[in-house]
C-alpha cells in the first residue's frame, strides 16, 4: 500500500501571510496523481489542487500552489495571502494512475489563520 | 454545481440498532467510494464500486457492515448491529472515468452510537 505522511499536525499563519504545508509519500509507481483537499469546520471535503506525476510544472490555482519534488517524493502546498476562510484541515492524497483506485490520505494538517 | 448528496446528515442511535446511510452520486459518475473519518484513524476507505459492482470492500468489517448500489443513483452503507466504536463521520465520494480529476465528496453523515 502507498503511504502518505503529513508531519505537521497543526500550523498557524497570520492573515495575508504565506504558509507551506508539507506532504511526503512513498510509492514505487511512476504514474500517479497527488491532491490537496481542504476540510473546513463544515466538514465538507473540497478539492484544492491536483498534480499529475508526469508533469514537471508545479500546479497553481489562484493563491494555492504546490512544490512537487518527484525524486524526493514531496508534495507541499503553499497558500499565499492567507485568508480567514483558509482555516481548515488540509489533507494530502495520493492516487495510483493506472488503475484509478482509491485515495491514500495523509493524517491532515490543521491550519488556523489568525486575524 | 453538481454535488454528492448524503442522508442523513446526523444520526444518533442506540447500540444494537440498524443504521442505513444513503448517497446519491453525481449523475454520470461511475465510481463511488465510502470513507470513514475518525480522530484516531483519519480517513479510511471502507468500500468502493465501479459501474455499481463492488471492487474493494476489504476495509469494511464484514460481520456488521454492508455496502450496495441498487442502482446508479443510490449507494447505501448499512451497519447491523451498530456499536459505539462505529461512531464516526461517513463520507461518500464519486468520480467519473478518468479519476485523475479527483473525487467529489458529500457532506458526510455524522453517526453517534450510544
Interface residues (C-beta under 8 A of the other chain):
Chain A: X33 X35 X37 X42 X43 X44 X45 X46 X47 X50 X52 X91 X95 X97 X100 X101 X102 X103 X105 X106 X107 X108
Chain B: X31 X33 X42 X43 X45 X48 X56 X89 X91 X93 X97 X98 X99 X100 X101 X102 X103 X104 X105 X107 X108 X110
